[in-house]
Amino acid sequence: MTKEQAIGFFGSPSALAKSLNITPQSVSQWASIPAYRQFQIALLSSGSLKPDEELLPPEKNIATNTHGHRVQSVAEYKDSKAAEIPA
């Protein structure tokens, strides 16, 4: 997200700063929005504003390990073990 998008959403640099509990001077010093502030703004905007793509984890790695093998979630593991127990 750009600084201009965030200011546009909140209405002014002062309103953006107040929402983040920082000073308007801090906002004015940003060349670009720091990563952690982008996530705060995304939450405050209920997802209307999104952090920059390069700050997000790549989707392909969410369910794979470092070797590219699929990794079961804890729920999937428990379900598979429960299926093995005879009734």
C-alpha positions in Angstrom: 0.0 0.0 0.0 1.2 3.5 -0.6 1.2 6.3 1.9 -1.3 8.2 -0.3 -3.7 5.2 -0.2 -3.5 5.1 3.6 -4.0 8.8 4.0 -6.9 8.7 1.5 -8.6 5.9 3.4 -8.3 7.7 6.8 -9.0 11.1 5.4 -5.9 13.0 6.4 -2.3 12.4 7.7 -3.5 13.4 11.2 -6.3 10.9 11.2 -4.0 8.2 10.0 -1.5 9.1 12.8 -4.2 9.1 15.4 -5.5 5.7 14.3 -1.9 4.3 14.7 -1.4 6.2 18.0 1.6 8.1 16.6 2.4 11.7 15.7 1.5 13.3 12.4 5.2 14.1 12.1 6.0 10.4 12.1 3.6 9.9 9.1 5.1 12.8 7.3 8.6 11.3 7.6 7.7 8.1 5.9 9.1 7.8 2.3 7.1 4.5 2.3 5.0 2.9 5.0 7.1 0.6 7.2 6.2 -3.1 7.0 4.7 -3.4 10.5 2.6 -0.3 10.0 1.3 -1.7 6.8 -0.1 -4.7 8.7 -1.6 -2.4 11.4 -3.3 -0.3 8.7 -4.6 -3.4 7.0 -6.2 -4.5 10.3 -7.6 -1.0 11.0 -9.1 -0.8 7.5 -10.7 -4.3 7.9 -8.7 -5.4 4.9 -9.7 -2.6 2.6 -6.0 -1.7 2.4 -3.5 -4.6 1.8 0.2 -4.8 2.7 2.6 -4.9 -0.2 2.8 -8.3 -1.8 6.5 -8.8 -1.0 5.7 -8.6 2.7 3.4 -11.6 2.5 4.6 -15.2 2.7 4.5 -17.1 -0.6 1.4 -19.2 -0.8 3.2 -22.3 -2.1 5.3 -22.6 1.1 2.4 -22.5 3.5 1.7 -26.3 3.3 5.1 -27.6 2.3 8.4 -28.1 4.1 11.8 -26.8 2.9 12.1 -29.8 0.6 8.7 -29.1 -1.1 7.0 -32.0 0.6 3.4 -31.6 1.7 3.1 -31.2 5.5 -0.1 -32.3 7.3 -1.8 -29.9 9.7 -2.3 -31.0 13.2 -6.0 -31.5 12.5 -5.3 -33.7 9.5 -2.8 -35.8 11.5 -5.3 -36.3 14.3 -8.1 -37.2 11.8 -5.8 -39.8 10.1 -4.9 -41.4 13.4 -8.5 -41.5 14.6 -9.4 -43.3 11.4 -6.8 -46.0 12.3 -8.4 -46.9 15.7 -11.0 -49.7 15.4 -14.4 -48.9 16.8 
